[in-house]
Amino acid sequence: TAQVSTGVNTVKCTLCRIYVLEYSQPVAMQVWRLKQTEACFSFADVVQAKQFPMRTLRDALRHITRTEGIGGLYSGLAPTVATTIPSSALYLTAYEYARDALTEHMESQKSLAPGVAGASARSFAATAVSPLEMIRTRIQAGAKGGMVTLAREIVQSEGSAALFRGLGATLWRDVPFSALYWTGFEGCKKIALEANPSLGVTASFMSGALAGGASAFVTTPFDVVKTRHQVHFAAGTEPPPTLTNLMSDIYRKEGGAALMTGWSARTIKAAAACSIMIGTYDFVKALIHSMRP
């Protein structure tokens, strides 16, 4: 039954992620370009700031559609799909197992189980798909070639360890986000269903949006530092000493506002994506359960 459950989770995650990616990729692309523009002021060898003048979500949308067409909004979609489907399957399956196990063994502190399970599951999934994430980032930064070709080039020129470069920065961003998101989601869903049990899956859609948007906003500085870190490597410059030092450097030289670059696009994207993903996931789960004899 464990194997069947894992297979069902994989199917659910695949359906959810394909649906989410189709609608969230344009916003995700704008988030990336906004953060990349901000990085130019510290890493001028990536692009000249005057040639890439994007400071808001509207600027990013206008610039991408003018210079690259509508297709530019979906740049990197293929590697994104290849990255997020296995990642989500691992992530959500690991989360549910960890949450249930922790809830059973944390009788007096059950409210902490979602946060701990979310952080643990994200650490596991992010490490497993780190090479795909690195290649996806390179493609969205402008690298040419397919995923296999890029992977081969990276290994040949930089060593196999380079495929895991940026994992620390990814965990730096994703672990706090996951801990906050699942704590908020489970709490909001519980409150919503207690207030109106007839909400059903609607509670998941609403709770996912609230928890996802709030968590994305709070963790935007971590996302900005992660992007700077990876753009820095892609530009071929010396790596920053540490992530905390890089954050301090951005704050000192550019102010606190620089750490919130792209917060509006990131928040909107996360709210929509989390709502669709977890809502669809719970809907498919209920549908599959109802089909069982």
CYANA upper distance limits for C-alpha pairs under 8 A (distance plus 0.5 A):
  1 THR  CA      5 SER  CA      6.55
  2 ALA  CA      6 THR  CA      6.65
  3 GLN  CA      7 GLY  CA      6.67
  4 VAL  CA      8 VAL  CA      6.64
  5 SER  CA      9 ASN  CA      6.68
  6 THR  CA     10 THR  CA      6.73
  6 THR  CA     93 THR  CA      7.27
  7 GLY  CA     11 VAL  CA      6.85
  8 VAL  CA     12 LYS  CA      6.70
  9 ASN  CA     13 CYS  CA      6.52
  9 ASN  CA     89 ALA  CA      7.10
  9 ASN  CA     92 LEU  CA      8.09
  9 ASN  CA     93 THR  CA      6.68
 10 THR  CA     14 THR  CA      6.57
 10 THR  CA     89 ALA  CA      5.48
 10 THR  CA     90 LEU  CA      8.40
 10 THR  CA     93 THR  CA      8.26
 11 VAL  CA     15 LEU  CA      6.77
 12 LYS  CA     16 CYS  CA      6.65
 12 LYS  CA    281 TYR  CA      6.32
 12 LYS  CA    284 VAL  CA      6.70
 12 LYS  CA    285 LYS  CA      7.49
 13 CYS  CA     17 ARG  CA      6.46
 13 CYS  CA     85 ILE  CA      7.34
 13 CYS  CA     88 SER  CA      6.52
 13 CYS  CA     89 ALA  CA      5.72
 13 CYS  CA     92 LEU  CA      8.01
 13 CYS  CA    281 TYR  CA      7.15
 14 THR  CA     18 ILE  CA      6.70
 14 THR  CA     85 ILE  CA      6.02
 14 THR  CA     86 PRO  CA      8.41
 14 THR  CA     88 SER  CA      8.23
 14 THR  CA     89 ALA  CA      7.49
 15 LEU  CA     19 TYR  CA      6.82
 16 CYS  CA     20 VAL  CA      6.61
 16 CYS  CA    276 ILE  CA      7.97
 16 CYS  CA    277 MET  CA      5.76
 16 CYS  CA    278 ILE  CA      8.36
 16 CYS  CA    280 THR  CA      6.37
 16 CYS  CA    281 TYR  CA      6.53
 17 ARG  CA     21 LEU  CA      6.35
 17 ARG  CA     81 VAL  CA      8.30
 17 ARG  CA     84 THR  CA      7.52
 17 ARG  CA     85 ILE  CA      6.55
 17 ARG  CA     88 SER  CA      7.88
 17 ARG  CA    277 MET  CA      7.05
 18 ILE  CA     22 GLU  CA      6.76
 18 ILE  CA     81 VAL  CA      7.63
 18 ILE  CA     85 ILE  CA      8.12
 19 TYR  CA     23 TYR  CA      7.47
 19 TYR  CA    276 ILE  CA      8.43
 19 TYR  CA    277 MET  CA      8.39
 20 VAL  CA     24 SER  CA      6.44
 20 VAL  CA    273 ALA  CA      6.20
 20 VAL  CA    276 ILE  CA      6.74
 20 VAL  CA    277 MET  CA      6.67
 21 LEU  CA     25 GLN  CA      5.89
 21 LEU  CA     77 LEU  CA      8.38
 21 LEU  CA     81 VAL  CA      7.74
 21 LEU  CA    273 ALA  CA      8.40
 24 SER  CA     28 ALA  CA      6.61
 24 SER  CA    269 LYS  CA      6.66
 24 SER  CA    272 ALA  CA      7.95
 24 SER  CA    273 ALA  CA      6.83
 25 GLN  CA     29 MET  CA      6.52
 25 GLN  CA     73 LEU  CA      7.50
 25 GLN  CA     74 TYR  CA      6.43
 25 GLN  CA     77 LEU  CA      7.41
 26 PRO  CA     30 GLN  CA      6.96
 26 PRO  CA     73 LEU  CA      5.03
 26 PRO  CA     74 TYR  CA      6.22
 27 VAL  CA     31 VAL  CA      6.77
 27 VAL  CA     73 LEU  CA      8.16
 27 VAL  CA    265 ALA  CA      7.04
 27 VAL  CA    266 ARG  CA      8.38
 27 VAL  CA    269 LYS  CA      6.53
 28 ALA  CA     32 TRP  CA      6.80
 28 ALA  CA    265 ALA  CA      8.17
 28 ALA  CA    266 ARG  CA      7.83
 28 ALA  CA    269 LYS  CA      7.12
 29 MET  CA     33 ARG  CA      6.79
 29 MET  CA     73 LEU  CA      6.29
 29 MET  CA     74 TYR  CA      7.46
 29 MET  CA     75 SER  CA      7.62
 30 GLN  CA     34 LEU  CA      6.59
 30 GLN  CA     57 LEU  CA      7.08
 30 GLN  CA     60 ALA  CA      6.03
 30 GLN  CA     61 LEU  CA      6.88
 30 GLN  CA     73 LEU  CA      7.84
 30 GLN  CA    265 ALA  CA      7.76
 31 VAL  CA     35 LYS  CA      6.81
 31 VAL  CA     57 LEU  CA      8.02
 31 VAL  CA    262 GLY  CA      6.15
 31 VAL  CA    265 ALA  CA      6.18
 31 VAL  CA    266 ARG  CA      6.54
 32 TRP  CA     36 GLN  CA      6.52
 32 TRP  CA    140 GLN  CA      8.45
 33 ARG  CA     37 THR  CA      6.53
 33 ARG  CA     54 MET  CA      8.26
 33 ARG  CA     60 ALA  CA      7.13
 34 LEU  CA     38 GLU  CA      6.92
 34 LEU  CA     54 MET  CA      6.59
 34 LEU  CA     55 ARG  CA      6.87
 34 LEU  CA     56 THR  CA      7.47
 34 LEU  CA     57 LEU  CA      7.80
 34 LEU  CA     60 ALA  CA      6.88
 34 LEU  CA    261 THR  CA      7.57
 34 LEU  CA    262 GLY  CA      6.33
 35 LYS  CA     39 ALA  CA      6.71
 35 LYS  CA    224 VAL  CA      7.02
 35 LYS  CA    227 THR  CA      7.41
 35 LYS  CA    228 ARG  CA      8.35
 35 LYS  CA    261 THR  CA      6.59
 35 LYS  CA    262 GLY  CA      6.71
 36 GLN  CA     40 CYS  CA      6.97
 36 GLN  CA    227 THR  CA      7.82
 36 GLN  CA    228 ARG  CA      8.03
 36 GLN  CA    231 VAL  CA      7.88
 37 THR  CA     41 PHE  CA      8.00
 37 THR  CA     49 ALA  CA      7.23
 37 THR  CA     52 PHE  CA      6.85
 37 THR  CA     53 PRO  CA      7.59
 37 THR  CA     54 MET  CA      6.76
 37 THR  CA     55 ARG  CA      8.04
 38 GLU  CA     42 SER  CA      8.36
 38 GLU  CA     55 ARG  CA      8.27
 38 GLU  CA    258 ALA  CA      7.87
 38 GLU  CA    261 THR  CA      7.63
 39 ALA  CA     43 PHE  CA      6.47
 39 ALA  CA    228 ARG  CA      6.31
 39 ALA  CA    231 VAL  CA      8.00
 40 CYS  CA     44 ALA  CA      5.41
 40 CYS  CA     45 ASP  CA      8.02
 40 CYS  CA     46 VAL  CA      6.75
 40 CYS  CA     47 VAL  CA      6.61
 40 CYS  CA     48 GLN  CA      7.23
 40 CYS  CA     49 ALA  CA      6.33
 41 PHE  CA     49 ALA  CA      7.13
 43 PHE  CA     47 VAL  CA      8.48
 43 PHE  CA    232 HIS  CA      7.33
 43 PHE  CA    235 ALA  CA      8.25
 44 ALA  CA     48 GLN  CA      6.40
 44 ALA  CA     49 ALA  CA      7.82
 45 ASP  CA    235 ALA  CA      7.13
 46 VAL  CA    231 VAL  CA      8.21
 46 VAL  CA    235 ALA  CA      6.14
 47 VAL  CA     51 GLN  CA      7.72
 47 VAL  CA     52 PHE  CA      7.68
 48 GLN  CA     52 PHE  CA      7.11
 49 ALA  CA     53 PRO  CA      6.50
 53 PRO  CA     59 ASP  CA      8.20
 54 MET  CA     59 ASP  CA      5.54
 54 MET  CA     60 ALA  CA      5.91
 54 MET  CA     63 HIS  CA      7.91
 55 ARG  CA     59 ASP  CA      6.71
 55 ARG  CA     60 ALA  CA      7.81
 56 THR  CA     60 ALA  CA      6.80
 56 THR  CA    262 GLY  CA      7.75
 57 LEU  CA     61 LEU  CA      6.75
 57 LEU  CA    262 GLY  CA      7.83
 57 LEU  CA    264 SER  CA      8.05
 57 LEU  CA    265 ALA  CA      6.72
 58 ARG  CA     62 ARG  CA      6.62
 59 ASP  CA     63 HIS  CA      6.49
 60 ALA  CA     64 ILE  CA      6.56
 61 LEU  CA     65 THR  CA      6.66
 62 ARG  CA     66 ARG  CA      6.54
 63 HIS  CA     67 THR  CA      6.59
 64 ILE  CA     68 GLU  CA      5.97
 64 ILE  CA     69 GLY  CA      7.08
 64 ILE  CA     70 ILE  CA      8.16
 64 ILE  CA     72 GLY  CA      6.53
 64 ILE  CA     73 LEU  CA      7.25
 65 THR  CA     69 GLY  CA      4.69
 65 THR  CA     70 ILE  CA      5.76
 65 THR  CA     71 GLY  CA      8.37
 65 THR  CA     72 GLY  CA      7.08
 65 THR  CA     73 LEU  CA      7.75
 68 GLU  CA     72 GLY  CA      5.43
 69 GLY  CA     73 LEU  CA      8.18
 70 ILE  CA     74 TYR  CA      8.05
 71 GLY  CA     75 SER  CA      7.15
 75 SER  CA    140 GLN  CA      7.02
 76 GLY  CA     80 THR  CA      6.56
 76 GLY  CA    136 ARG  CA      6.99
 76 GLY  CA    139 ILE  CA      6.60
 76 GLY  CA    140 GLN  CA      6.05
 77 LEU  CA     81 VAL  CA      6.59
 78 ALA  CA     82 ALA  CA      6.75
 79 PRO  CA     83 THR  CA      6.47
 79 PRO  CA    132 LEU  CA      7.79
 79 PRO  CA    135 ILE  CA      8.05
 79 PRO  CA    136 ARG  CA      5.82
 79 PRO  CA    147 MET  CA      7.49
 80 THR  CA     84 THR  CA      6.44
 80 THR  CA    133 GLU  CA      8.38
 80 THR  CA    136 ARG  CA      6.77
 81 VAL  CA     85 ILE  CA      6.44
 82 ALA  CA     86 PRO  CA      7.69
 82 ALA  CA    132 LEU  CA      7.97
 83 THR  CA     87 SER  CA      6.69
 83 THR  CA    129 VAL  CA      7.03
 83 THR  CA    132 LEU  CA      6.03
 83 THR  CA    133 GLU  CA      6.73
 83 THR  CA    136 ARG  CA      8.23
 84 THR  CA     88 SER  CA      6.16
 85 ILE  CA     89 ALA  CA      6.67
 86 PRO  CA     90 LEU  CA      6.66
 86 PRO  CA    129 VAL  CA      8.10
 87 SER  CA     91 TYR  CA      6.36
 87 SER  CA    125 ALA  CA      5.95
 87 SER  CA    126 ALA  CA      7.39
 87 SER  CA    128 ALA  CA      8.10
 87 SER  CA    129 VAL  CA      6.72
 88 SER  CA     92 LEU  CA      6.35
 88 SER  CA    125 ALA  CA      8.10
 89 ALA  CA     93 THR  CA      6.54
 90 LEU  CA     94 ALA  CA      6.38
 90 LEU  CA    121 ALA  CA      8.31
 90 LEU  CA    124 PHE  CA      8.44
 90 LEU  CA    125 ALA  CA      6.12
 91 TYR  CA     95 TYR  CA      6.48
 91 TYR  CA    121 ALA  CA      5.87
 91 TYR  CA    122 ARG  CA      6.35
 91 TYR  CA    124 PHE  CA      7.94
 91 TYR  CA    125 ALA  CA      5.79
 92 LEU  CA     96 GLU  CA      6.68
 92 LEU  CA    121 ALA  CA      7.98
 93 THR  CA     97 TYR  CA      6.88
 94 ALA  CA     98 ALA  CA      6.47
 94 ALA  CA    121 ALA  CA      5.75
 95 TYR  CA     99 ARG  CA      6.32
 95 TYR  CA    117 ALA  CA      5.98
 95 TYR  CA    118 GLY  CA      6.18
 95 TYR  CA    120 SER  CA      8.15
 95 TYR  CA    121 ALA  CA      5.64
 96 GLU  CA    100 ASP  CA      6.56
 96 GLU  CA    117 ALA  CA      8.32
 97 TYR  CA    101 ALA  CA      6.65
 98 ALA  CA    102 LEU  CA      6.45
 98 ALA  CA    117 ALA  CA      5.64
 98 ALA  CA    120 SER  CA      8.46
 98 ALA  CA    121 ALA  CA      7.99
 99 ARG  CA    103 THR  CA      6.42
 99 ARG  CA    113 ALA  CA      6.16
 99 ARG  CA    114 PRO  CA      6.16
 99 ARG  CA    116 VAL  CA      8.39
 99 ARG  CA    117 ALA  CA      5.64
 99 ARG  CA    118 GLY  CA      8.32
100 ASP  CA    104 GLU  CA      6.74
101 ALA  CA    105 HIS  CA      6.95
102 LEU  CA    106 MET  CA      6.21
102 LEU  CA    110 LYS  CA      8.11
102 LEU  CA    113 ALA  CA      6.02
102 LEU  CA    117 ALA  CA      7.93
103 THR  CA    107 GLU  CA      7.09
103 THR  CA    110 LYS  CA      5.78
103 THR  CA    113 ALA  CA      6.19
106 MET  CA    110 LYS  CA      5.88
106 MET  CA    113 ALA  CA      7.84
109 GLN  CA    113 ALA  CA      7.85
111 SER  CA    183 THR  CA      8.02
112 LEU  CA    116 VAL  CA      6.81
112 LEU  CA    183 THR  CA      7.86
113 ALA  CA    117 ALA  CA      6.36
114 PRO  CA    118 GLY  CA      6.34
114 PRO  CA    179 ALA  CA      7.66
114 PRO  CA    182 TRP  CA      5.90
114 PRO  CA    183 THR  CA      5.73
114 PRO  CA    186 GLU  CA      7.61
115 GLY  CA    119 ALA  CA      6.67
115 GLY  CA    178 SER  CA      7.54
115 GLY  CA    179 ALA  CA      4.49
115 GLY  CA    180 LEU  CA      6.81
115 GLY  CA    181 TYR  CA      8.14
115 GLY  CA    182 TRP  CA      6.18
115 GLY  CA    183 THR  CA      5.48
116 VAL  CA    120 SER  CA      6.65
116 VAL  CA    179 ALA  CA      6.80
117 ALA  CA    121 ALA  CA      6.44
117 ALA  CA    179 ALA  CA      8.11
118 GLY  CA    122 ARG  CA      6.56
118 GLY  CA    175 VAL  CA      8.06
118 GLY  CA    178 SER  CA      5.61
118 GLY  CA    179 ALA  CA      5.65
118 GLY  CA    181 TYR  CA      8.43
118 GLY  CA    182 TRP  CA      6.53
119 ALA  CA    123 SER  CA      6.72
119 ALA  CA    174 ASP  CA      8.40
119 ALA  CA    175 VAL  CA      5.29
119 ALA  CA    176 PRO  CA      7.35
119 ALA  CA    178 SER  CA      5.94
119 ALA  CA    179 ALA  CA      5.49
120 SER  CA    124 PHE  CA      6.88
120 SER  CA    175 VAL  CA      8.16
121 ALA  CA    125 ALA  CA      6.69
122 ARG  CA    126 ALA  CA      6.26
122 ARG  CA    171 LEU  CA      8.33
122 ARG  CA    174 ASP  CA      7.28
122 ARG  CA    175 VAL  CA      6.56
122 ARG  CA    178 SER  CA      7.20
123 SER  CA    127 THR  CA      6.67
123 SER  CA    171 LEU  CA      6.87
123 SER  CA    174 ASP  CA      8.41
123 SER  CA    175 VAL  CA      6.98
124 PHE  CA    128 ALA  CA      6.87
125 ALA  CA    129 VAL  CA      6.91
126 ALA  CA    130 SER  CA      6.22
126 ALA  CA    167 LEU  CA      8.01
126 ALA  CA    170 THR  CA      7.87
126 ALA  CA    171 LEU  CA      7.60
127 THR  CA    164 PHE  CA      8.47
127 THR  CA    167 LEU  CA      7.30
129 VAL  CA    133 GLU  CA      6.84
130 SER  CA    134 MET  CA      6.72
130 SER  CA    163 LEU  CA      7.42
130 SER  CA    164 PHE  CA      6.06
130 SER  CA    167 LEU  CA      6.70
131 PRO  CA    135 ILE  CA      6.92
131 PRO  CA    163 LEU  CA      5.05
131 PRO  CA    164 PHE  CA      6.12
132 LEU  CA    136 ARG  CA      6.63
132 LEU  CA    163 LEU  CA      8.39
133 GLU  CA    137 THR  CA      6.68
134 MET  CA    138 ARG  CA      6.83
134 MET  CA    163 LEU  CA      6.64
134 MET  CA    164 PHE  CA      7.62
134 MET  CA    165 ARG  CA      7.68
134 MET  CA    166 GLY  CA      7.81
135 ILE  CA    139 ILE  CA      6.79
135 ILE  CA    147 MET  CA      6.97
135 ILE  CA    150 LEU  CA      7.25
135 ILE  CA    151 ALA  CA      7.24
135 ILE  CA    163 LEU  CA      8.21
136 ARG  CA    140 GLN  CA      6.78
136 ARG  CA    147 MET  CA      8.36
137 THR  CA    141 ALA  CA      6.60
137 THR  CA    230 GLN  CA      8.24
138 ARG  CA    142 GLY  CA      6.99
138 ARG  CA    143 ALA  CA      5.94
138 ARG  CA    234 ALA  CA      7.54
139 ILE  CA    143 ALA  CA      5.13
139 ILE  CA    144 LYS  CA      7.06
139 ILE  CA    145 GLY  CA      8.50
141 ALA  CA    231 VAL  CA      8.07
141 ALA  CA    234 ALA  CA      8.37
144 LYS  CA    150 LEU  CA      8.30
145 GLY  CA    149 THR  CA      6.51
145 GLY  CA    150 LEU  CA      6.62
146 GLY  CA    150 LEU  CA      6.59
147 MET  CA    151 ALA  CA      6.56
148 VAL  CA    152 ARG  CA      6.70
149 THR  CA    153 GLU  CA      6.71
150 LEU  CA    154 ILE  CA      6.56
151 ALA  CA    155 VAL  CA      6.72
151 ALA  CA    163 LEU  CA      8.06
152 ARG  CA    156 GLN  CA      6.59
153 GLU  CA    157 SER  CA      6.48
154 ILE  CA    158 GLU  CA      5.94
154 ILE  CA    159 GLY  CA      7.17
154 ILE  CA    160 SER  CA      7.90
154 ILE  CA    162 ALA  CA      7.31
154 ILE  CA    163 LEU  CA      7.69
155 VAL  CA    159 GLY  CA      4.82
155 VAL  CA    160 SER  CA      5.19
155 VAL  CA    161 ALA  CA      8.28
155 VAL  CA    162 ALA  CA      7.41
155 VAL  CA    163 LEU  CA      7.84
156 GLN  CA    160 SER  CA      8.35
158 GLU  CA    162 ALA  CA      6.38
159 GLY  CA    163 LEU  CA      8.42
160 SER  CA    164 PHE  CA      8.34
161 ALA  CA    165 ARG  CA      7.23
166 GLY  CA    170 THR  CA      6.63
166 GLY  CA    226 LYS  CA      7.95
166 GLY  CA    229 HIS  CA      7.66
166 GLY  CA    230 GLN  CA      6.73
167 LEU  CA    171 LEU  CA      6.62
168 GLY  CA    172 TRP  CA      6.47
169 ALA  CA    173 ARG  CA      6.88
169 ALA  CA    225 VAL  CA      8.04
169 ALA  CA    226 LYS  CA      5.44
169 ALA  CA    229 HIS  CA      7.78
169 ALA  CA    243 LEU  CA      7.53
170 THR  CA    174 ASP  CA      6.39
170 THR  CA    226 LYS  CA      6.88
171 LEU  CA    175 VAL  CA      5.84
172 TRP  CA    176 PRO  CA      7.63
172 TRP  CA    222 PHE  CA      7.05
172 TRP  CA    226 LYS  CA      8.17
173 ARG  CA    177 PHE  CA      6.95
173 ARG  CA    219 THR  CA      7.20
173 ARG  CA    222 PHE  CA      5.38
173 ARG  CA    223 ASP  CA      6.04
173 ARG  CA    226 LYS  CA      7.48
174 ASP  CA    178 SER  CA      6.42
175 VAL  CA    179 ALA  CA      6.68
176 PRO  CA    180 LEU  CA      6.66
176 PRO  CA    219 THR  CA      7.67
177 PHE  CA    181 TYR  CA      6.34
177 PHE  CA    215 SER  CA      6.12
177 PHE  CA    216 ALA  CA      7.19
177 PHE  CA    219 THR  CA      6.69
178 SER  CA    182 TRP  CA      6.51
179 ALA  CA    183 THR  CA      6.70
180 LEU  CA    184 GLY  CA      6.51
180 LEU  CA    211 ALA  CA      8.15
180 LEU  CA    215 SER  CA      6.33
181 TYR  CA    185 PHE  CA      6.37
181 TYR  CA    211 ALA  CA      5.73
181 TYR  CA    212 GLY  CA      6.29
181 TYR  CA    214 ALA  CA      8.48
181 TYR  CA    215 SER  CA      6.12
182 TRP  CA    186 GLU  CA      6.42
182 TRP  CA    211 ALA  CA      8.04
183 THR  CA    187 GLY  CA      6.64
184 GLY  CA    188 CYS  CA      6.46
184 GLY  CA    207 SER  CA      8.24
184 GLY  CA    210 LEU  CA      8.47
184 GLY  CA    211 ALA  CA      5.59
185 PHE  CA    189 LYS  CA      6.45
185 PHE  CA    204 SER  CA      8.36
185 PHE  CA    207 SER  CA      5.76
185 PHE  CA    208 GLY  CA      6.27
185 PHE  CA    210 LEU  CA      8.12
185 PHE  CA    211 ALA  CA      5.75
185 PHE  CA    212 GLY  CA      8.39
186 GLU  CA    190 LYS  CA      6.56
186 GLU  CA    207 SER  CA      8.29
187 GLY  CA    191 ILE  CA      6.81
188 CYS  CA    192 ALA  CA      6.57
188 CYS  CA    207 SER  CA      5.87
188 CYS  CA    211 ALA  CA      8.27
189 LYS  CA    193 LEU  CA      6.60
189 LYS  CA    203 ALA  CA      6.13
189 LYS  CA    204 SER  CA      6.66
189 LYS  CA    207 SER  CA      6.02
190 LYS  CA    194 GLU  CA      6.57
191 ILE  CA    195 ALA  CA      6.67
192 ALA  CA    196 ASN  CA      6.58
192 ALA  CA    197 PRO  CA      8.07
192 ALA  CA    199 LEU  CA      8.15
192 ALA  CA    203 ALA  CA      6.58
193 LEU  CA    197 PRO  CA      4.95
193 LEU  CA    198 SER  CA      7.84
193 LEU  CA    199 LEU  CA      6.97
193 LEU  CA    200 GLY  CA      7.70
193 LEU  CA    203 ALA  CA      7.19
199 LEU  CA    203 ALA  CA      6.12
200 GLY  CA    204 SER  CA      8.11
201 VAL  CA    205 PHE  CA      7.20
201 VAL  CA    279 GLY  CA      6.73
201 VAL  CA    282 ASP  CA      6.95
201 VAL  CA    283 PHE  CA      6.60
202 THR  CA    206 MET  CA      6.79
202 THR  CA    279 GLY  CA      7.62
203 ALA  CA    207 SER  CA      6.39
204 SER  CA    208 GLY  CA      6.27
204 SER  CA    275 SER  CA      7.60
204 SER  CA    278 ILE  CA      6.83
204 SER  CA    279 GLY  CA      5.42
204 SER  CA    282 ASP  CA      7.68
205 PHE  CA    209 ALA  CA      6.83
205 PHE  CA    274 CYS  CA      8.49
205 PHE  CA    275 SER  CA      5.05
205 PHE  CA    276 ILE  CA      6.87
205 PHE  CA    278 ILE  CA      7.16
205 PHE  CA    279 GLY  CA      4.96
205 PHE  CA    280 THR  CA      8.43
206 MET  CA    210 LEU  CA      6.85
206 MET  CA    275 SER  CA      6.97
207 SER  CA    211 ALA  CA      6.45
207 SER  CA    275 SER  CA      7.64
208 GLY  CA    212 GLY  CA      6.14
208 GLY  CA    271 ALA  CA      7.36
208 GLY  CA    274 CYS  CA      5.63
208 GLY  CA    275 SER  CA      4.69
208 GLY  CA    276 ILE  CA      8.22
208 GLY  CA    278 ILE  CA      6.77
208 GLY  CA    279 GLY  CA      7.68
209 ALA  CA    213 GLY  CA      6.41
209 ALA  CA    270 ALA  CA      7.96
209 ALA  CA    271 ALA  CA      4.63
209 ALA  CA    272 ALA  CA      6.49
209 ALA  CA    273 ALA  CA      8.26
209 ALA  CA    274 CYS  CA      6.34
209 ALA  CA    275 SER  CA      4.96
210 LEU  CA    214 ALA  CA      6.62
210 LEU  CA    271 ALA  CA      6.95
211 ALA  CA    215 SER  CA      6.44
211 ALA  CA    271 ALA  CA      7.90
212 GLY  CA    216 ALA  CA      6.51
212 GLY  CA    267 THR  CA      8.05
212 GLY  CA    270 ALA  CA      5.77
212 GLY  CA    271 ALA  CA      5.24
212 GLY  CA    272 ALA  CA      8.48
212 GLY  CA    273 ALA  CA      8.46
212 GLY  CA    274 CYS  CA      6.02
212 GLY  CA    275 SER  CA      7.89
213 GLY  CA    217 PHE  CA      6.74
213 GLY  CA    267 THR  CA      5.22
213 GLY  CA    268 ILE  CA      6.98
213 GLY  CA    269 LYS  CA      8.34
213 GLY  CA    270 ALA  CA      5.90
213 GLY  CA    271 ALA  CA      4.73
213 GLY  CA    272 ALA  CA      8.50
214 ALA  CA    218 VAL  CA      6.83
214 ALA  CA    267 THR  CA      7.68
214 ALA  CA    271 ALA  CA      8.42
215 SER  CA    219 THR  CA      6.66
216 ALA  CA    220 THR  CA      6.46
216 ALA  CA    263 TRP  CA      8.28
216 ALA  CA    266 ARG  CA      6.95
216 ALA  CA    267 THR  CA      5.80
216 ALA  CA    270 ALA  CA      6.73
217 PHE  CA    263 TRP  CA      6.51
217 PHE  CA    264 SER  CA      8.30
217 PHE  CA    266 ARG  CA      7.78
217 PHE  CA    267 THR  CA      6.03
219 THR  CA    223 ASP  CA      7.06
220 THR  CA    224 VAL  CA      6.71
220 THR  CA    259 LEU  CA      7.54
220 THR  CA    260 MET  CA      6.23
220 THR  CA    261 THR  CA      8.12
220 THR  CA    262 GLY  CA      8.36
220 THR  CA    263 TRP  CA      6.49
220 THR  CA    266 ARG  CA      8.07
221 PRO  CA    225 VAL  CA      6.78
221 PRO  CA    247 MET  CA      8.41
221 PRO  CA    259 LEU  CA      5.11
221 PRO  CA    260 MET  CA      6.12
221 PRO  CA    261 THR  CA      8.44
222 PHE  CA    226 LYS  CA      6.66
222 PHE  CA    259 LEU  CA      8.45
223 ASP  CA    227 THR  CA      6.73
224 VAL  CA    228 ARG  CA      6.70
224 VAL  CA    259 LEU  CA      6.48
224 VAL  CA    260 MET  CA      7.71
224 VAL  CA    261 THR  CA      7.32
225 VAL  CA    229 HIS  CA      6.52
225 VAL  CA    243 LEU  CA      7.46
225 VAL  CA    246 LEU  CA      7.39
225 VAL  CA    247 MET  CA      6.57
225 VAL  CA    259 LEU  CA      8.02
226 LYS  CA    230 GLN  CA      6.86
226 LYS  CA    243 LEU  CA      8.45
227 THR  CA    231 VAL  CA      6.51
228 ARG  CA    232 HIS  CA      6.34
229 HIS  CA    233 PHE  CA      7.07
229 HIS  CA    239 PRO  CA      7.93
229 HIS  CA    240 PRO  CA      7.61
229 HIS  CA    243 LEU  CA      8.21
230 GLN  CA    234 ALA  CA      6.70
231 VAL  CA    235 ALA  CA      6.57
232 HIS  CA    236 GLY  CA      7.18
232 HIS  CA    237 THR  CA      6.47
232 HIS  CA    238 GLU  CA      8.00
232 HIS  CA    239 PRO  CA      7.07
232 HIS  CA    240 PRO  CA      8.41
233 PHE  CA    237 THR  CA      6.61
233 PHE  CA    238 GLU  CA      7.80
233 PHE  CA    239 PRO  CA      6.76
240 PRO  CA    245 ASN  CA      8.09
240 PRO  CA    246 LEU  CA      6.73
241 PRO  CA    245 ASN  CA      7.06
241 PRO  CA    246 LEU  CA      7.78
242 THR  CA    246 LEU  CA      6.67
243 LEU  CA    247 MET  CA      6.70
244 THR  CA    248 SER  CA      6.71
245 ASN  CA    249 ASP  CA      6.50
246 LEU  CA    250 ILE  CA      6.71
247 MET  CA    251 TYR  CA      6.73
247 MET  CA    259 LEU  CA      8.27
248 SER  CA    252 ARG  CA      6.50
249 ASP  CA    253 LYS  CA      6.52
250 ILE  CA    254 GLU  CA      5.98
250 ILE  CA    255 GLY  CA      7.27
250 ILE  CA    256 GLY  CA      8.37
250 ILE  CA    258 ALA  CA      7.47
250 ILE  CA    259 LEU  CA      7.62
251 TYR  CA    255 GLY  CA      4.98
251 TYR  CA    256 GLY  CA      5.68
251 TYR  CA    258 ALA  CA      7.57
251 TYR  CA    259 LEU  CA      7.44
254 GLU  CA    258 ALA  CA      6.42
255 GLY  CA    259 LEU  CA      8.09
256 GLY  CA    260 MET  CA      7.61
257 ALA  CA    261 THR  CA      7.22
262 GLY  CA    266 ARG  CA      6.51
263 TRP  CA    267 THR  CA      6.37
264 SER  CA    268 ILE  CA      6.63
265 ALA  CA    269 LYS  CA      6.47
266 ARG  CA    270 ALA  CA      6.48
267 THR  CA    271 ALA  CA      6.50
268 ILE  CA    272 ALA  CA      6.69
269 LYS  CA    273 ALA  CA      6.37
270 ALA  CA    274 CYS  CA      6.15
271 ALA  CA    275 SER  CA      6.47
272 ALA  CA    276 ILE  CA      6.62
273 ALA  CA    277 MET  CA      6.35
274 CYS  CA    278 ILE  CA      6.41
274 CYS  CA    279 GLY  CA      8.45
275 SER  CA    279 GLY  CA      6.18
276 ILE  CA    280 THR  CA      6.21
277 MET  CA    281 TYR  CA      6.39
278 ILE  CA    282 ASP  CA      6.55
279 GLY  CA    283 PHE  CA      6.60
280 THR  CA    284 VAL  CA      6.50
281 TYR  CA    285 LYS  CA      6.54
282 ASP  CA    286 ALA  CA      6.57
283 PHE  CA    287 LEU  CA      6.62
284 VAL  CA    288 ILE  CA      6.53
285 LYS  CA    289 HIS  CA      6.63
286 ALA  CA    290 SER  CA      6.60
287 LEU  CA    291 MET  CA      6.91
288 ILE  CA    292 ARG  CA      7.08
